[in-house]
């Protein structure tokens, strides 16, 4: 099996699909969801990648994200990959914690055993999956945008900043902006990359990347003020300070009373899709 369509559903004048395929990057089968609006035969459409947060699969945003109407309106393909490799032989957190291992790949290429064999989510998201969807679906890889939530917001920011020539637009919902400076990041990057050389971590820290000179045309970030993870884990202020210091253009919106959930994400999803559409 190279790939298998697990489901398709008609929605907002398009088709919502879920696909499983064999990944050479992770050495496992991977599952992603893809929404394709109706379009003229032979047309290729821009694509918006959505990276999910801790504990999530492709299904969370597919079920709760409320993106399809906006994607249909603007003619954008929306793809949501899984958050980690899965399957027999894929190592998990030794204590079964939610913030490392399965469902918590942090969009890195792991260097430490036993994770380095399968946990190669950076290669999967940046290289393998785009090439796969371009081969099988009407995707225009010259018009890519990327967004995500929490751990996936961290992924979107870092992948976008490292690959400014690839992604025309970068946004995030409640992102982990500096894994170097929060418990989630210290555990994940220490476990995947090793705790001894934190210079290796800078490639996976949006604030560090900006400090080191990475730049994109614009950033859009939404963060809820009632988010229980804001102070200890997300630390939006660090991103604001890094952008101001470096001259990185950014709109960082603190949304009053919103928490970390998909009630928050779905509220602002259509605005993000429109924002990406204007740049794609």
Secondary structure, DSSP 8 states (H G I E B T S, - for coil): --EEEEEEEEETTEEEEEEEEEETTTTEEEEEEEEEE---TT--EEEEEEE--TT--THHHHHH---HHHHHHHTEEEEEE-SS--STT----TT--TTSBTTB-TT-B--STTTTTT-BHHHIIIIIHHHHHHHHS-EEEEEEEEEEBTHHHHHHHHHHHHTTTTEEEEEEES----GGGSHHHHHHHHHHH-SS-GGGGGGG-HHHHHHTT---S-EEEEEETT-TTIIIII-HHHHHHHHHHHT--EEEEEETT--SSHHHHHHHHHHHHHHHHHH-
